[in-house]
């Protein structure tokens, strides 16, 4: 019984001695047309009885090619001697195409159990076809299909064909370079068309999508992980550059340069993307490595003057109890979308309105301020007060060792060594009191009104009285600009009352150096 089984097995393999098998006779070399797998590797394509343009010949009943005698074992097996070795060719079967292929169209194809996608590959004599396509050519590791009159070439998938950057999971990005998973230093393996990597098996592949089965035994407990190729538009949004400034990518382009995918590489102008994470990019520009980092809400921290009025104080990505949200590369807050960024400018689109924020600069604090702590009035001019210069340090404003911690159009809060000092814009009522004019007349201000019942007006931090504008102030001196003429009021002092005074009762009183006799 064992001997019979062995004979049948050898018969199927075409290894039974010719004297024990009825000879298979070829009367016309064209009978052998089609695709043949060789035990030496590769696939041969016989067309019209010729291989590589060399016709097969039949002489004295013997089939020869390139002077070598071929022995047809059956219609699916040919054998011939090559030196001391015996080479065997067998007809290509549909399942010989199993595995992954890279196509000339830029995608991937997968054959499983002789089926391409949902199309069954058929063998009819020497012809290999599937609905709509026919195999018309081959190389050692490639095949040519004619599909609807178009030639499409398939190449056996190689590990390096998966090179590139791939997104998966929650914002994770993996890089494959030279057929190796860069961060794990793991090689992609391809064996008999099966693609594996670190315990995962590729079950679906296209130019831009890979699906891996991970874990499980006998298909139980397996999970499917999808990788999606990183595309130029995935880089959309704002990026801080290590060379300074902020770059904006829109529709896969920045500064007029399209980001392109060339094979497994992503390039822009003369730069090549070398490394990627969800928050960082590393470009190689002619040997110079430049790092981009995603612009985050907290990168907007600091004081901003808005074109719509007011000052915005962003702290840890929040202002006015609103959080700046990040969606991919976009930043938005309360219906406004960030459309442009420089180091000192933010442009927002709020509905149909364009709003511009500018970094608060020392001169933006110019004006008259009163300290709530001690009542001192100060004038800030071109970012300087009392010979103290307000300076910008990064996103901070500093003055005499104090840091500005809060700002609005009407109030500033400075902090030094844990102590806070609050300044408020000088208000009309802050001028309350008795003032002596250059003519010696006395003016009394009560609740921001002068004794002529004239209201001191306040607009955009500037105080005015009738046709005069307050240009400078201390606790004891007010300087007004009256149509180009400077007028100085001084706080009434006790000594200003020196002299003789008559009371309502007719009594005379004398004041000397602020004292009543």
C-alpha positions as CSV (number, residue, x, y, z in Angstrom):
1,X,0.0,0.0,0.0
2,X,2.8,2.4,0.9
3,X,4.5,1.6,-2.3
4,X,1.4,2.5,-4.3
5,X,1.0,5.8,-2.4
6,X,4.6,6.6,-3.1
7,X,4.1,5.8,-6.8
8,X,1.0,8.0,-7.1
9,X,2.9,10.9,-5.3
10,X,5.8,10.6,-7.6
11,X,3.5,10.5,-10.6
12,X,1.8,13.8,-9.5
13,X,5.2,15.4,-9.2
14,X,6.3,14.1,-12.6
15,X,9.1,12.0,-11.1
16,X,7.9,8.5,-12.2
17,X,10.4,6.9,-14.6
18,X,9.4,7.3,-18.2
19,X,9.3,3.5,-18.7
20,X,6.6,3.3,-16.0
21,X,4.5,6.2,-17.5
22,X,2.8,6.5,-20.8
23,X,4.7,9.1,-22.8
24,X,3.0,12.4,-23.2
25,X,3.5,13.6,-26.7
26,X,3.7,17.2,-28.0
27,X,3.0,17.5,-31.6
28,X,3.0,21.3,-31.8
29,X,5.1,23.5,-29.5
30,X,2.1,25.9,-29.3
31,X,0.5,23.3,-27.1
32,X,2.9,24.5,-24.4
33,X,1.9,28.1,-24.7
34,X,1.3,29.8,-21.3
35,X,3.1,30.4,-18.0
36,X,5.4,27.9,-16.4
37,X,7.0,28.0,-12.9
38,X,10.6,26.8,-12.8
39,X,12.2,24.9,-9.9
40,X,15.1,27.2,-10.5
41,X,12.9,30.2,-9.7
42,X,10.9,32.6,-11.8
43,X,8.2,32.2,-14.4
44,X,8.6,31.5,-18.1
45,X,6.1,32.6,-20.7
46,X,5.9,30.5,-23.9
47,X,4.2,32.4,-26.7
48,X,3.4,30.7,-30.0
49,X,5.8,27.9,-29.2
50,X,8.7,30.3,-28.5
51,X,10.5,31.4,-25.3
52,X,12.1,34.8,-25.4
53,X,11.8,34.8,-29.1
54,X,13.5,31.4,-29.5
55,X,11.2,28.8,-31.1
56,X,10.9,25.3,-29.7
57,X,11.6,22.6,-32.2
58,X,10.5,19.0,-32.6
59,X,13.1,16.8,-34.3
60,X,12.9,13.0,-34.4
61,X,10.0,13.2,-31.9
62,X,12.2,15.2,-29.5
63,X,11.2,18.6,-28.1
64,X,14.2,21.0,-27.9
65,X,14.8,24.5,-26.8
66,X,18.2,26.2,-27.0
67,X,19.6,22.7,-27.9
68,X,18.2,21.2,-24.7
69,X,15.8,18.3,-24.8
70,X,12.6,18.9,-22.9
71,X,10.6,16.0,-21.6
72,X,6.9,16.6,-21.4
73,X,5.7,14.5,-18.4
74,X,2.1,15.6,-18.9
75,X,0.3,18.7,-20.1
76,X,1.3,20.5,-16.9
77,X,4.9,19.3,-16.3
78,X,8.1,19.7,-18.3
79,X,11.5,18.4,-17.3
80,X,15.0,18.8,-18.7
81,X,18.6,18.2,-17.6
82,X,20.7,21.2,-16.7
83,X,24.2,19.9,-16.0
84,X,23.8,17.3,-13.2
85,X,20.5,18.8,-12.1
86,X,17.0,18.1,-13.3
87,X,14.9,21.2,-13.8
88,X,11.1,21.0,-13.8
89,X,8.6,23.4,-15.1
90,X,5.0,23.3,-14.0
91,X,2.0,25.2,-15.3
92,X,1.3,28.4,-13.3
93,X,-1.8,27.9,-11.1
94,X,-4.0,30.8,-9.8
95,X,-3.0,30.2,-6.2
96,X,0.7,30.6,-7.3
97,X,-0.2,34.3,-7.4
98,X,-1.3,34.4,-3.8
99,X,0.2,37.2,-1.7
100,X,0.6,41.0,-2.1
101,X,1.6,42.8,-5.2
102,X,2.6,46.4,-6.0
103,X,0.9,47.6,-9.1
104,X,2.1,50.1,-11.8
105,X,-1.0,52.1,-11.0
106,X,0.6,53.0,-7.6
107,X,-1.6,50.7,-5.5
108,X,-1.4,47.3,-4.0
109,X,-3.2,44.1,-5.1
110,X,-3.8,41.0,-3.0
111,X,-4.5,37.4,-4.2
112,X,-6.0,35.0,-1.7
113,X,-6.5,31.3,-2.6
114,X,-6.4,32.2,-6.3
115,X,-8.8,35.1,-6.1
116,X,-8.1,38.7,-6.7
117,X,-10.4,40.9,-4.6
118,X,-13.7,39.2,-5.3
119,X,-12.7,37.9,-8.7
120,X,-11.8,34.3,-9.2
121,X,-8.6,33.8,-11.2
122,X,-9.1,31.0,-13.8
123,X,-6.7,28.8,-15.6
124,X,-7.8,27.5,-19.1
125,X,-5.0,25.6,-20.7
126,X,-2.2,28.0,-20.8
127,X,-4.4,31.1,-20.2
128,X,-4.7,32.8,-16.9
129,X,-7.7,35.2,-16.6
130,X,-10.1,36.9,-14.2
131,X,-13.2,38.7,-15.2
132,X,-12.1,41.7,-17.2
133,X,-8.4,40.9,-17.2
134,X,-5.9,38.5,-18.7
135,X,-2.3,37.6,-17.9
136,X,-0.3,38.6,-20.9
137,X,3.3,38.8,-19.7
138,X,5.7,38.1,-16.9
139,X,9.1,38.5,-15.4
140,X,10.9,36.8,-12.5
141,X,8.9,38.7,-9.9
142,X,6.4,40.5,-12.0
143,X,3.3,40.0,-14.2
144,X,1.6,42.0,-16.8
145,X,-2.2,42.0,-17.1
146,X,-4.2,43.5,-19.8
147,X,-7.4,45.0,-18.4
148,X,-9.9,46.6,-20.7
149,X,-7.1,47.2,-23.2
150,X,-4.7,48.8,-20.6
151,X,-1.5,47.1,-19.5
152,X,-1.1,46.9,-15.7
153,X,2.1,45.5,-14.2
154,X,2.3,43.7,-10.9
155,X,5.5,43.4,-8.9
156,X,5.9,41.1,-5.9
157,X,5.6,43.3,-2.8
158,X,8.9,44.0,-1.1
159,X,9.3,45.3,2.5
160,X,10.6,48.7,1.2
161,X,7.4,49.1,-0.7
162,X,5.8,49.9,2.6
163,X,8.2,52.7,3.3
164,X,6.7,56.0,4.4
165,X,4.8,57.6,7.3
166,X,1.7,55.9,8.6
167,X,-1.0,57.2,10.9
168,X,-2.8,54.8,13.3
169,X,-4.6,54.8,16.6
170,X,-5.2,58.1,18.4
171,X,-2.8,60.3,16.5
172,X,0.2,57.9,16.5
173,X,2.5,58.0,13.5
174,X,4.9,55.2,12.5
175,X,7.7,55.4,10.1
176,X,8.9,52.6,7.9
177,X,12.3,53.1,6.2
178,X,14.1,50.5,4.2
179,X,11.5,47.9,5.1
180,X,12.1,48.4,8.8
181,X,9.8,49.9,11.4
182,X,12.0,52.7,12.6
183,X,11.0,53.2,16.2
184,X,11.1,49.4,16.9
185,X,14.0,48.6,14.6
186,X,11.9,45.6,13.4
187,X,12.1,44.2,9.9
188,X,9.1,43.5,7.7
189,X,9.1,39.9,6.6
190,X,7.6,38.5,3.4
191,X,7.5,34.7,3.1
192,X,5.5,33.0,0.3
193,X,3.5,36.2,-0.2
194,X,2.7,36.6,3.5
195,X,3.7,39.9,5.0
196,X,4.4,40.0,8.8
197,X,5.9,42.6,11.2
198,X,6.4,42.1,14.9
199,X,3.7,39.5,15.2
200,X,1.2,41.4,13.0
201,X,0.0,40.0,9.7
202,X,-0.9,42.2,6.7
203,X,-4.4,41.3,5.6
204,X,-5.2,44.3,3.4
205,X,-3.0,46.7,1.5
206,X,-3.4,49.6,-0.8
207,X,-1.1,52.6,-1.6
208,X,-2.6,54.6,1.3
209,X,-4.1,52.0,3.7
210,X,-2.6,49.0,5.5
211,X,-4.7,46.6,7.7
212,X,-2.9,44.3,10.1
213,X,-4.2,41.5,12.2
214,X,-2.6,41.5,15.6
215,X,-2.6,38.7,18.2
216,X,-5.0,35.8,18.6
217,X,-4.8,32.1,18.2
218,X,-6.5,30.4,15.3
219,X,-8.2,33.6,14.5
220,X,-9.6,34.0,18.0
221,X,-9.1,37.3,19.8
222,X,-7.4,39.0,16.9
223,X,-7.7,42.7,16.6
224,X,-7.4,44.7,13.4
225,X,-5.3,47.7,13.2
226,X,-5.6,50.2,10.3
227,X,-2.7,52.3,9.2
228,X,-3.3,55.2,6.9
229,X,-0.5,56.8,4.9
230,X,0.4,60.3,6.0
231,X,-0.6,62.7,3.2
232,X,0.4,66.4,2.7
233,X,-3.0,67.7,3.9
234,X,-2.4,65.8,7.2
235,X,0.2,68.5,7.9
236,X,-2.3,71.3,7.6
237,X,-2.3,73.9,10.4
238,X,0.3,76.0,12.2
239,X,3.8,74.9,13.1
240,X,6.5,76.6,15.1
241,X,9.9,76.4,13.4
242,X,13.2,75.9,15.1
243,X,14.5,78.7,12.8
244,X,11.9,81.1,14.3
245,X,8.5,82.1,13.3
246,X,5.4,80.1,12.5
247,X,4.6,78.2,9.4
248,X,1.1,77.6,8.1
249,X,0.2,74.6,5.9
250,X,-3.0,75.0,3.9
251,X,-4.3,72.2,1.6
252,X,-0.9,70.5,1.8
253,X,1.0,73.6,0.8
254,X,2.9,76.4,2.6
255,X,4.5,79.6,1.3
256,X,3.5,78.7,-2.2
257,X,5.2,75.4,-2.2
258,X,3.2,72.1,-2.5
259,X,4.2,69.3,-0.2
260,X,4.6,66.3,-2.4
261,X,4.8,62.5,-2.0
262,X,7.5,61.0,-4.2
263,X,7.4,57.3,-3.7
264,X,7.8,56.8,0.1
265,X,9.2,60.3,0.6
266,X,7.4,63.5,1.4
267,X,9.1,66.6,0.1
268,X,8.7,70.3,-0.2
269,X,10.9,72.6,-2.3
270,X,14.4,71.4,-1.5
271,X,13.4,69.7,1.8
272,X,12.7,66.1,2.7
273,X,10.6,65.0,5.7
274,X,12.9,62.8,7.8
275,X,10.9,62.2,11.0
276,X,7.3,62.7,12.2
277,X,5.3,62.5,15.3
278,X,1.8,63.8,16.0
279,X,3.3,67.0,17.2
280,X,6.7,67.3,15.5
281,X,8.2,67.3,12.0
282,X,11.9,67.1,11.1
283,X,12.9,68.4,7.7
284,X,16.2,68.0,6.0
285,X,16.9,71.1,3.9
286,X,20.1,70.5,2.1
287,X,21.7,68.9,5.1
288,X,20.3,71.3,7.7
289,X,17.7,69.7,10.0
290,X,14.8,72.0,10.8
291,X,12.2,71.1,13.4
292,X,8.6,72.1,13.3
293,X,6.4,71.8,16.4
294,X,2.6,71.9,16.4
295,X,1.3,75.3,17.6
296,X,-0.6,74.6,20.8
297,X,-3.1,76.7,22.7
298,X,-0.6,77.6,25.4
299,X,1.7,79.0,22.7
300,X,-0.7,81.9,22.5
301,X,-0.1,82.8,26.1
302,X,0.5,86.4,26.9
303,X,-1.2,89.8,26.4
304,X,-2.8,90.7,23.2
305,X,-4.4,94.0,22.0
306,X,-7.5,93.3,20.0
307,X,-8.6,95.3,16.9
308,X,-12.2,94.9,18.3
309,X,-11.1,96.7,21.5
310,X,-9.7,95.6,24.8
311,X,-6.8,93.5,25.9
312,X,-6.9,89.7,26.0
313,X,-4.8,87.8,28.6
314,X,-4.2,84.2,27.5
315,X,-3.0,82.0,30.3
316,X,-2.3,78.3,29.7
317,X,-4.4,78.5,26.5
318,X,-7.4,80.1,28.2
319,X,-8.8,83.7,28.4
320,X,-12.0,85.1,29.7
321,X,-12.9,81.6,31.0
322,X,-12.7,80.3,27.4
323,X,-10.3,77.6,26.3
324,X,-8.6,77.7,23.0
325,X,-9.3,74.4,21.4
326,X,-7.1,72.4,19.0
327,X,-8.6,70.3,16.3
328,X,-5.8,68.7,14.3
329,X,-3.7,71.6,13.2
330,X,-6.5,74.2,13.7
331,X,-7.0,76.4,16.8
332,X,-10.4,78.0,17.6
333,X,-12.2,79.6,20.5
334,X,-15.8,80.7,21.0
335,X,-16.7,80.5,17.3
336,X,-13.5,82.1,16.1
337,X,-10.9,80.3,14.0
338,X,-7.3,81.2,13.9
339,X,-6.4,82.0,10.3
340,X,-2.9,83.5,10.6
341,X,0.0,83.6,13.0
342,X,3.3,85.4,13.4
343,X,5.3,85.9,16.6
344,X,3.4,89.1,17.3
345,X,0.2,88.9,15.4
346,X,-2.9,86.6,15.5
347,X,-5.6,86.8,12.9
348,X,-9.0,85.4,13.8
349,X,-12.1,84.9,11.7
350,X,-15.2,85.3,13.7
351,X,-18.2,84.8,11.5
352,X,-17.7,87.3,8.7
353,X,-15.5,89.5,10.8
354,X,-11.7,89.5,10.7
355,X,-10.2,90.4,14.1
356,X,-6.5,91.1,14.6
357,X,-4.6,90.6,17.9
358,X,-1.3,92.2,18.4
359,X,1.2,91.4,21.1
360,X,1.0,94.0,23.9
361,X,4.0,96.2,23.6
362,X,5.4,98.6,26.3
363,X,4.1,101.7,24.4
364,X,0.6,100.2,24.5
365,X,0.6,101.1,28.2
366,X,1.1,104.8,27.5
367,X,-1.2,107.1,29.4
368,X,-2.0,108.2,32.9
369,X,-2.4,105.6,35.7
370,X,-3.1,105.7,39.4
371,X,-1.8,103.2,41.8
372,X,-4.6,101.7,43.9
373,X,-2.0,100.8,46.5
374,X,-0.6,104.2,47.4
375,X,-2.6,106.6,45.1
376,X,0.4,107.7,43.2
377,X,-0.3,109.0,39.7
378,X,2.1,108.0,37.0
379,X,2.5,108.9,33.3
380,X,3.7,106.2,30.9
381,X,5.2,107.7,27.8
382,X,6.7,105.5,25.1
383,X,6.9,102.6,27.6
384,X,8.7,104.7,30.2
385,X,7.6,106.1,33.5
386,X,9.5,107.9,36.3
387,X,12.7,107.0,34.3
388,X,11.7,103.3,34.6
389,X,11.7,101.5,31.3
390,X,9.0,98.8,30.7
391,X,10.7,96.0,28.7
392,X,9.5,93.0,26.8
393,X,11.0,89.7,27.9
394,X,9.6,86.9,25.7
395,X,5.8,87.2,26.2
396,X,6.2,89.1,29.4
397,X,6.3,92.8,30.2
398,X,8.6,93.8,33.0
399,X,9.3,97.0,34.9
400,X,11.7,97.6,37.8
401,X,11.7,93.9,38.6
402,X,7.9,93.6,38.5
403,X,6.1,91.4,36.0
404,X,2.8,92.4,34.4
405,X,0.3,89.6,35.4
406,X,-3.0,91.1,34.3
407,X,-3.9,93.8,31.8
408,X,-7.0,95.5,30.4
409,X,-7.7,98.8,28.9
410,X,-8.6,100.1,32.4
411,X,-6.3,98.3,34.8
412,X,-2.8,96.8,35.1
413,X,-1.6,94.4,37.8
414,X,2.1,94.2,38.5
415,X,3.7,91.5,40.7
416,X,7.1,91.6,42.4
417,X,8.4,89.2,45.0
418,X,4.9,87.9,45.7
419,X,3.4,91.4,46.2
420,X,0.8,92.7,43.7
421,X,0.3,96.4,42.8
422,X,-2.8,97.4,40.8
423,X,-2.9,100.4,38.5
424,X,-6.1,101.9,37.1
425,X,-6.5,104.3,34.3
426,X,-6.8,107.9,35.6
427,X,-10.5,108.7,36.0
428,X,-12.2,112.1,36.2
429,X,-12.9,111.6,39.9
430,X,-9.2,111.0,40.6
431,X,-8.8,114.7,40.0
432,X,-11.1,115.7,42.7
433,X,-9.9,118.5,44.9
434,X,-8.9,122.2,44.8
435,X,-6.6,123.4,42.1
436,X,-5.0,126.7,41.4
437,X,-4.8,127.9,37.8
438,X,-2.0,130.0,36.3
439,X,-4.1,133.1,36.8
440,X,-4.5,132.4,40.5
441,X,-8.1,131.3,40.1
442,X,-9.2,128.3,42.1
443,X,-11.0,125.3,40.5
444,X,-12.8,122.8,42.5
445,X,-13.4,119.3,41.1
446,X,-16.0,117.1,42.8
447,X,-16.8,113.6,41.4
448,X,-15.2,114.6,38.1
449,X,-17.1,117.9,37.7
450,X,-15.5,121.3,38.0
451,X,-17.0,124.1,40.0
452,X,-18.6,125.5,36.8
453,X,-20.5,122.2,36.6
454,X,-18.4,121.2,33.7
455,X,-17.8,117.4,33.4
456,X,-14.4,116.1,32.8
457,X,-14.8,113.6,30.0
458,X,-12.9,110.3,29.6
459,X,-12.4,108.7,26.2
460,X,-9.9,106.0,25.3
461,X,-8.0,106.7,28.5
462,X,-7.7,110.5,27.8
463,X,-9.3,113.1,30.1
464,X,-10.6,116.4,28.8
465,X,-12.4,119.5,30.1
466,X,-14.1,121.7,27.6
467,X,-11.4,122.4,25.0
468,X,-8.5,121.3,27.1
469,X,-6.9,117.8,27.2
470,X,-5.0,116.5,30.1
471,X,-1.5,115.7,28.9
472,X,0.3,115.0,32.2
473,X,-0.5,114.6,35.8
474,X,1.1,114.0,39.2
475,X,-0.6,114.0,42.5
476,X,0.1,117.7,42.8
477,X,0.2,119.0,39.2
478,X,-2.1,118.8,36.2
479,X,-1.0,119.9,32.8
480,X,-3.6,120.7,30.2
481,X,-3.3,121.3,26.5
482,X,-5.7,124.2,25.6
483,X,-5.7,124.4,21.8
484,X,-1.9,124.2,21.7
485,X,-1.4,126.3,24.8
486,X,0.0,124.5,27.9
487,X,-1.9,125.3,31.2
488,X,-0.7,124.0,34.6
489,X,-2.9,123.5,37.6
490,X,-1.3,122.9,40.9
491,X,-2.9,121.3,43.9
492,X,-4.0,123.9,46.4
493,X,-1.5,123.9,49.3
494,X,-2.1,125.4,52.8
495,X,0.5,128.1,52.1
496,X,-1.6,129.2,49.1
497,X,-4.1,130.5,51.6
498,X,-1.6,132.9,53.2
499,X,-3.0,136.4,53.7
500,X,-5.9,138.2,55.5
501,X,-9.4,136.8,55.4
502,X,-12.7,138.3,56.7
503,X,-15.2,135.9,58.1
504,X,-19.0,136.2,57.6
505,X,-19.1,137.7,61.1
506,X,-16.7,140.4,60.1
507,X,-13.8,139.0,62.0
508,X,-10.4,139.2,60.3
509,X,-8.2,136.1,60.2
510,X,-4.6,136.0,59.0
511,X,-3.0,132.9,57.4
512,X,0.8,132.7,57.4
513,X,2.7,129.7,55.9
514,X,-0.5,127.7,56.0
515,X,-1.2,128.5,59.7
516,X,-4.1,130.6,61.0
517,X,-3.0,133.1,63.6
